Amino acid sequence: MLNILWPIFIIISIVYAIIVGRIDELNSSIFKSAEDTISLCITFLGTICLWNGIMNIAQTSTLIEKLTKLLSPIMKFLFPEIKKEEKAYKEISMNMVANMLGLGNAATPLGLKAMDSMQEKNPDKTRLSNSMTTLIVINTASLQIIPTTIIAIRTSLNSQNPTSIIVPVWITSIATFLTVVVLNKVLSKRF
């Protein structure tokens, strides 16, 4: 659907710019937005490299094991079907840690690995298991302690205080997380 909408918006913008005689402004805005996009990508790349490096260090050290133990009560509640010894348990834990650190791009591959591991054990390959649904819901809610992506965007846009959004992010992400977990638990019993 978006493959249809975006070209339509672009064509309408170009036609409108020609009709009202603002083609020069359209051209300059195209080049300005391309420049801003490159700048933003470079900022994201640096942030993602930093946090992916930290996650790799944490993965090879005992930090992930300690964080997994710390998350153990939450994991037992959210994923009662998954045993602590299973590969999916560690992958889900790492995914949750990456999301808490605001590393959505680093959390995605970890979440996909966890989904593959859970699908291997899923008796009905045509339906999502409760654990798979829970992981999708948790990733969508994305409980964040350090919203690195948002801070990187605000920094690239020259915000006076890019970290001022931390407390509002905590409030909204905790509220969203709790809401989706409760709804998921209630609805998983009904369906």
Backbone torsions as a table, in degrees:
resi	resn	phi	psi	omega
1	MET	NA	-42.5	178.6
2	LEU	-66.5	-27.4	176.5
3	ASN	-63.6	-21.6	177.9
4	ILE	-92.5	-43.5	-175.1
5	LEU	-66.0	-47.3	-176.3
6	TRP	-60.7	-47.9	176.6
7	PRO	-59.2	-35.9	178.4
8	ILE	-63.6	-45.3	178.3
9	PHE	-60.5	-41.6	-179.3
10	ILE	-65.6	-44.7	179.7
11	ILE	-63.5	-44.5	178.4
12	ILE	-60.3	-41.6	179.8
13	SER	-63.5	-43.5	-179.7
14	ILE	-66.2	-45.5	179.3
15	VAL	-61.6	-44.0	179.8
16	TYR	-63.3	-42.5	179.3
17	ALA	-62.2	-37.6	178.0
18	ILE	-68.0	-43.5	-177.4
19	ILE	-63.7	-44.2	-176.8
20	VAL	-89.6	1.4	175.8
21	GLY	74.7	34.6	-179.2
22	ARG	-119.7	36.0	-178.4
23	ILE	-66.0	-32.8	178.6
24	ASP	-65.1	-40.2	178.0
25	GLU	-66.5	-37.1	177.8
26	LEU	-63.3	-46.2	178.9
27	ASN	-60.5	-46.2	-178.7
28	SER	-66.3	-35.1	178.6
29	SER	-69.8	-32.8	176.7
30	ILE	-62.8	-48.3	-178.7
31	PHE	-69.4	-36.1	177.9
32	LYS	-65.4	-43.3	179.8
33	SER	-67.6	-34.0	176.2
34	ALA	-65.0	-41.7	177.6
35	GLU	-63.3	-44.2	178.7
36	ASP	-63.9	-37.6	179.3
37	THR	-64.0	-44.9	178.9
38	ILE	-62.3	-44.3	178.7
39	SER	-60.6	-43.9	179.2
40	LEU	-65.1	-41.2	178.7
41	CYS	-62.8	-39.9	178.6
42	ILE	-65.4	-41.2	176.8
43	THR	-62.2	-45.9	178.1
44	PHE	-61.8	-43.1	-178.2
45	LEU	-59.0	-45.0	178.4
46	GLY	-62.2	-45.3	-179.7
47	THR	-64.3	-44.8	-179.1
48	ILE	-65.4	-41.6	178.1
49	CYS	-61.3	-43.7	179.1
50	LEU	-58.5	-53.5	-175.8
51	TRP	-72.3	-32.2	174.2
52	ASN	-65.2	-38.2	175.4
53	GLY	-62.7	-42.5	177.9
54	ILE	-64.1	-41.0	178.2
55	MET	-64.8	-38.0	177.4
56	ASN	-65.8	-40.1	176.4
57	ILE	-63.5	-44.4	179.3
58	ALA	-63.3	-35.2	-178.7
59	GLN	-69.5	-38.6	-179.1
60	THR	-82.7	-19.5	176.4
61	SER	-92.0	-169.8	179.6
62	THR	-89.5	2.0	-177.0
63	LEU	-61.5	-41.9	-179.9
64	ILE	-63.3	-40.6	177.9
65	GLU	-62.2	-40.6	178.7
66	LYS	-66.7	-42.2	177.7
67	LEU	-66.9	-35.7	176.9
68	THR	-63.9	-41.4	176.5
69	LYS	-64.4	-39.5	178.7
70	LEU	-64.1	-37.1	179.7
71	LEU	-83.3	-5.2	-173.9
72	SER	-51.8	-47.2	178.8
73	PRO	-62.8	-38.0	178.5
74	ILE	-68.0	-41.5	179.5
75	MET	-63.2	-40.6	178.9
76	LYS	-62.5	-39.1	179.9
77	PHE	-71.5	-45.3	-175.6
78	LEU	-76.6	-36.6	-175.0
79	PHE	-127.6	68.1	-176.3
80	PRO	-67.0	-22.0	-178.0
81	GLU	-78.9	-17.5	-174.5
82	ILE	-96.3	127.0	178.9
83	LYS	-80.3	150.2	-177.1
84	LYS	-61.1	-27.1	-176.9
85	GLU	-82.0	-14.4	-176.1
86	GLU	-71.4	152.2	179.0
87	LYS	-62.0	-39.0	-178.0
88	ALA	-61.7	-33.1	-179.0
89	TYR	-60.1	-47.7	179.4
90	LYS	-66.5	-40.8	-179.2
91	GLU	-65.2	-40.7	177.4
92	ILE	-65.4	-42.4	178.9
93	SER	-59.8	-45.7	179.4
94	MET	-64.7	-38.7	177.3
95	ASN	-60.9	-44.8	-179.8
96	MET	-65.1	-40.2	178.0
97	VAL	-63.3	-44.3	179.2
98	ALA	-61.7	-40.8	177.3
99	ASN	-65.3	-40.8	179.6
100	MET	-63.2	-30.8	177.8
101	LEU	-84.6	4.5	177.6
102	GLY	75.9	23.3	-176.8
103	LEU	-102.0	64.4	-178.3
104	GLY	-54.4	-39.7	-179.4
105	ASN	-69.2	-32.4	176.8
106	ALA	-79.9	-29.1	-178.6
107	ALA	-74.0	-28.3	-176.4
108	THR	-59.8	-52.2	179.0
109	PRO	-61.9	-35.3	178.5
110	LEU	-65.8	-40.6	177.6
111	GLY	-65.1	-39.2	178.5
112	LEU	-65.6	-40.0	176.2
113	LYS	-62.5	-42.9	179.4
114	ALA	-62.8	-41.4	178.8
115	MET	-63.5	-40.7	176.9
116	ASP	-61.5	-44.2	179.7
117	SER	-63.4	-40.8	178.9
118	MET	-70.1	-34.0	179.5
119	GLN	-66.2	-33.5	177.5
120	GLU	-60.0	-37.1	-178.4
121	LYS	-90.4	-7.8	-176.8
122	ASN	-71.8	120.7	-178.9
123	PRO	-68.4	-32.1	179.4
124	ASP	-109.1	98.9	-174.2
125	LYS	-68.6	-12.3	-178.8
126	THR	-92.5	-8.6	-179.5
127	ARG	-126.8	150.2	174.4
128	LEU	-75.2	140.0	173.8
129	SER	-77.3	167.0	177.0
130	ASN	-59.1	-39.1	179.1
131	SER	-64.8	-39.2	178.9
132	MET	-65.5	-43.0	177.8
133	THR	-63.2	-42.3	179.1
134	THR	-61.1	-43.0	179.4
135	LEU	-62.9	-41.9	178.5
136	ILE	-62.1	-44.5	-178.9
137	VAL	-64.4	-43.0	-179.6
138	ILE	-65.7	-40.8	178.2
139	ASN	-66.1	-34.8	177.9
140	THR	-68.1	-40.9	179.1
141	ALA	-70.0	-36.3	176.0
142	SER	49.7	75.2	174.0
143	LEU	-63.5	121.0	-175.0
144	GLN	-123.7	131.9	173.3
145	ILE	-95.7	-43.4	178.3
146	ILE	-121.3	102.1	-178.4
147	PRO	-79.4	73.3	-173.0
148	THR	-61.7	-38.5	-178.1
149	THR	-64.5	-45.3	-179.5
150	ILE	-66.6	-40.2	177.9
151	ILE	-63.0	-40.5	178.4
152	ALA	-63.5	-41.5	178.0
153	ILE	-63.2	-47.1	-179.4
154	ARG	-63.4	-36.3	177.4
155	THR	-65.9	-43.7	-179.3
156	SER	-66.0	-24.4	178.9
157	LEU	-95.2	15.7	175.7
158	ASN	60.6	41.9	176.7
159	SER	-65.3	141.9	179.0
160	GLN	-65.6	-37.8	-179.6
161	ASN	-139.9	83.5	-174.2
162	PRO	-65.6	-20.2	-178.8
163	THR	-92.3	3.5	-178.0
164	SER	-67.3	-11.7	-177.7
165	ILE	-90.7	0.9	-174.4
166	ILE	-61.0	-49.8	-177.9
167	VAL	-63.7	-47.0	175.7
168	PRO	-59.8	-36.1	177.4
169	VAL	-65.0	-42.2	177.6
170	TRP	-58.3	-48.3	-177.4
171	ILE	-61.4	-50.1	-176.9
172	THR	-69.5	-39.4	-177.8
173	SER	-72.0	-35.1	176.4
174	ILE	-67.3	-44.7	179.1
175	ALA	-62.0	-43.7	179.2
176	THR	-64.8	-45.0	-179.8
177	PHE	-58.8	-49.9	-179.3
178	LEU	-62.7	-40.6	179.7
179	THR	-62.3	-48.4	-176.9
180	VAL	-70.4	-33.6	178.1
181	VAL	-65.5	-45.4	179.4
182	VAL	-62.9	-47.9	179.1
183	LEU	-61.0	-41.4	179.7
184	ASN	-62.9	-44.5	-180.0
185	LYS	-64.8	-42.3	-179.1
186	VAL	-66.9	-48.7	-176.6
187	LEU	-71.7	-29.3	179.8
188	SER	-67.8	-26.6	176.6
189	LYS	-75.6	-29.9	-178.3
190	ARG	-82.3	-31.0	-174.9
191	PHE	-113.8	NA	NA
